[in-house]
Amino acid sequence: MSERIRVAIESAVGYLTEHPDEARYTDGFATAKLEDGLRATVHGPDGAAMITDMPTSVGGAASAPSPGWFLRAAEASCTATLIAMRAAHLGVPVESIEVTVDSQSDDRGILGIDEDTPAGPLSTRVRVRIAAPASSREELERLLEWAVDHCPVTDAVRRAVPMAVELAE
């Protein structure tokens, strides 16, 4: 499988190097619709869908993961994916990759109790286990650093991304 990934990455790099004007695009949409209380169904292109809910402590039914959990899940899966992609591209044999992301938050922010407290996470921790017996710890650290630096999700979390907000009619 890593050979297939390596070939695909090399093909994509080659193509975009020759056609840099085709590298930028608009990402697929995500449209959330509240269904019941704080439960929302989110739809995207090609039938993509997920359901979120909030904990009972803020009026949700806790019937599905919160949007914040999906953010951590996106960070974890993106980091794992980028480690695998980089390892395949470099020809580093990897047996397994496990990424756990947690964060610290302060509910005074989301509830508007303290305007100086951010509504989002105060900090995030990414813990990674990579089983790659032929690699040194330094090689694995470089894989991890590269993956976190190039993962679109961790990049969006770490960098101030401009956001336009508009009320549709």
N, C-alpha and C positions, 0 to 999 in steps of 0.2 A: 504494500500500500504506500509506503514512503517513497518508492520510486515513482509511482503515479503522481503523488503530490509534488515531488521535485520537478518532474517534467512539466506539470501544469504551471508551477511558479515560474520556471525558466521561460516558458512560452509567454506568460503574461508580462513578465519583465521585458522580454525582447519586444513584444508588440507595443507596449506602452512607451518604451524607449524610442521606438520609431514613430509613434503616433501620440505624442504627449498631449495633444489637444483632445484626445478621447479619454483621458484619465479622470477628468472631473465630471461629475454627474449628480443628479438629485437622487437621494436615497429613497427607498420605498416608504410609503406613508404608514402611519399607525393611527387609527381612528378609534377612540374610546367612547362608549356610550353607557351611561349609567342605566342599570336595569332595575335594581331593587336596593334601596338604601344606599350604601356605599360600594356595592358590587358593580363592577364594570366589565363589559366584554370589549376586548380590543381586537379589531380586524385590520389586516394588512393585505398586501398583494398576494396573489396565488393561493388564496384561502388560508393564509396564516391567521391564527387566532389565539388568544389567551384570555384568562379571566383573572381579575384582581378583586380583592376585598380588603377592608381595613379591620384591625383588631376590635374586639368588643369594647375595649376601654375608650374608644373614640366614636362609638356608634355603629361600627361595622358588625358583620355577623361572623367574621373570621372563617368564611366558607372557602377562601382561596388565599394564596399568598398575597402579600401587600405589594404595591408598586416598588417600594424600596427593596424588597427581597428580589424582585426581578432585576433591579439594577445590579445588586450583588451577584446574582446568577449570571447576568450578562458579562460582568467583569471576570468572573471565574471561568466561564466557558470561552470567552474571547482570549484570555491569557493562555489557557490550555491549548487552544487551537493554534495560536501564534507560536507557542513553543514547538508544537508538532510540525508546523510549516517550516520554521527556521531549521529545526533539526533535520528534516527531510531535505531541505535545500542544501544544507552543508554536508549531507551524508552521514549524520550522527545517528547511530542506531539507538532507538529509545524503546524500552519495553512497556513503560506505563507513565502516565502523567496524571497527577491529582492536584487540583487547585481549589483552595478554600478561601473565600473572601468573607470577612466580617467587618463591621463598622461600629463606631460609637456615635450615638445621637443624643440629642437633648429635646424632649418633647415640648419644652417651652417655646421652641422655635416654630414648629408646625402648628401649634395652638395659638400662636400670636401673643403669648403671655409676656414675653420679653423680646422686644424688637431688636435687641443686640445679639440675640441667639439665632444662629442660622437654622433654617427649616430643614436643611439636608444634613447629611452625615458630617460630624466634626472631624472624623478621621476614618481611614479605611486601612485594613491590613490584608495583604495577599500572602498566603502561605502555600508553598509549592513543594510537592514531592515528585522527583523525576527518577525513574529507574532506568539508568543507562550505564550498565556495568563497565563499558569500555571508556567512559568519559571521566575526567577529573572533576572535582568540585568546582574549580575555576571555570572549566568549560561549561558546566551546567549553570553557574552563576551568569556567565555571558549570555547563554541562551535565554535565561529568565529576564535579564535586563533588556535584551533586544526585544523580547516578546512584549514586555510591559511598555516599552518605548514606542512600539509600532501597533499595539492593539488600539483600534478606534474607540473602544469603550473606555479603557483606562485613560486614553488621551483626553476624551471629552470630560471625564471626571476631574482630571488634574488641571486642565487648561480652561481659562475663561472663554467659552464659546459664545459668539454673538447670537442673540435670540431675538427674533421678531415675534411679537404677540399682537394678534388682531382679533377683534370681535366680528364674526361673520354675520351677515344679515340674513 
